[in-house]
Amino acid sequence: MKAVTKARFRTERVESSELELEEKLMSVDRVTKVVKGGRRLRFRALMIVGDGNGHVGVGLAKATGVPEAIRKAAAMGRRQMVAVSVVNETIPHEALAKYGASLVLLKPAPPGRGMIASNTVRTVLQLAGISNIVSKSLGSQNRINVARATMLALASLRLVEQAAARHGSGLVSPEVDDATE
């Protein structure tokens, strides 16, 4: 399985104004830039935004004050929300994604298995509404790169019907069978 490094198809952007969103602050870091007169101090915030029902986004922003950085990161997360394929509180198939030096592997799990994931991956998956999954974070443990790699993996997921139509097989998901009867 080859790692996804960028979204290969058009990801559907979600209008966040109609959703009840939950925000989770992952980190606030103090960053400095050395300029001619000395150092310029700023704060960087990483925020995960989701509704727990298949929509999630990651925002990263800098500002001179912590509250302003958090507000800007939350707004960025709302703008970058994507729809995630969630089937029976898990994902439809395996996904492997790479962002920078971070590599994230997501595997579906049966109901009741729970979530086996690192802190950053766990937060993104919880806000997406996924509760049964097994994941492995490889390479760099940088929170920003791990969060973005997880978002790439979630954006690369396809529904069973989409995969069957693409490959020309006659597979039909269980939900579709029940609806036709």
N, C-alpha and C positions, 0 to 999 in steps of 0.2 A: 504494500500500500504506500503510495507516494504522498508526501505531506503537501497540503494546500498552502500556498504562500500568498495568494490574493484571491479575491472573490472572482470566480470565472464567469459567473452569470449575474444578471441584474438582480440584486437583492431588493426586495420590496421594502421601501421606507414606510414607517408607520407614523401616522399623525398622532402625536402624544397628547393633544388637548382633550380628547374624549376618554382617555384612560385614567384609572386611579393608580398613580405611580407611587412606588416606594423607592426611597433613595438610601444608599449605603455608602458612607465615606470609607474608602480603603486606606488612604494615606494622605498626609499633609507633610510636605518636605520643604525645608528652607534651602533655597538655591541662591547662589551669588554669582554675579558677573563682575569681573575685574575690568574697570574702565580707568581712564587717565587720572581722574580725581580720587580714586579709591575703589571701594566695592559697592555694587548696587545689589541690595538685598530684596528678594522676592519670595513668594510662597507658591508652591505647586500642589494642586489637589487632584487626586484620582477618585472619581465618583462612579458608582455603578447604579443604574436606574432601570427598574423593571416593574411589571405589573403582576408577576407570578402566574401569568396566563399565556405564555408564549411570546412575550415582547420584552426585549432587553437592550440596553445601550451602555456604552462606556464613554465617559467624558474625562478629559484631562485639560486643565487650564492653569495659568499662572496669573498672579496679581500681586500688588504691593501689600495687601492685607489678607489675612486668612479668610474672613467671611466673604470677601469679594471673590477670592479664588474658588471657594466652595460653591458659591452661586453660579459663577461662570462654568465650572465643571459640570454642575447639574444641568444647566441649559445645554451644554455641549452633548451630554449623554442623552437628553431628550431628542435633540436633532439627529443623532446617529443611531436611533433605535432600529432594530430589525425584527422581523417576525421569525420565530423559531418553530420547526416541526416537532411537536410533542405528541407522542402516541403512548397512551397508558402510563403517563408520568415518567416516561423515558424517551430516548431518541430512537428513530427508526433504524439506524445502522451505525457502524463505526465511523469515526471521523478523526483524521490526523491533520493538524495544522501547525505551521511554523511562522513565527513573527520574530524577526531579529534572530537572537540566539536561543529563543525559547521554543520548545516543541511540546504540544499538548495532544494527548491521545484520549479520546472519549469512546467508551463502549457501552452499549445498552445493557441493562440489568433487569432481571425478573422482578415482579412486584414484591415488595417486602425486603428487598436486599439493602435498600438505603443508599446513601451517597458516600462513596469513597473518593475523596478529592482533597487537594491542597486548599488552604484558606482562600486564596484568590479565585481559584476555579470554582470552589464551593459557593462563594458569594454570587458569582455570575450565574451559575446554574440554578441556585435557589430563587433568584429574582426573575429567572426565565420560567419558573414553574416546573422544573425537573427535579424529581425526588429519588429516582432509582437509577443510578449510573455508577460506572467504574471509570476512573480517569487516572492518568499518569502524566505528570509534568516532568519533562526531560530537558536537559540543557540548562540555560540560565534561569534563575529563580527571580529575576527582576519582575516586580509586580505589574508594571505597565505592560511589558512584553507578554507576560503570561495571560493577562486579561485580554489583550488584543488577539493573541493566538486562540484563546477560547472563543472569542467572538467570531473569528474566521472559521473555526471548526463548526460552530452553530450555524453560521450563515451558509456553509457548504452542504448542510443536510438537505436531503430531498425526501419527499413522501414516497411511500411504497408505489402509489399509482404513477407518480412521475418517473420513477426508476423503471417500472415495468413498461411504460409507454416508450421510454427512450431505448430500451433494449428489445422491444417487440415481443416480450413474453406475455403470457396470459395471466399473470399474477394479479390477484385482487385482494385488497386488505380485508380483514374480518369486518370492519365497520361498514364497508360498502356492501358486503353480502347481506348483512342484517337489514340494511336500509332498503334493499330491493325486494325483499320478501314480504 
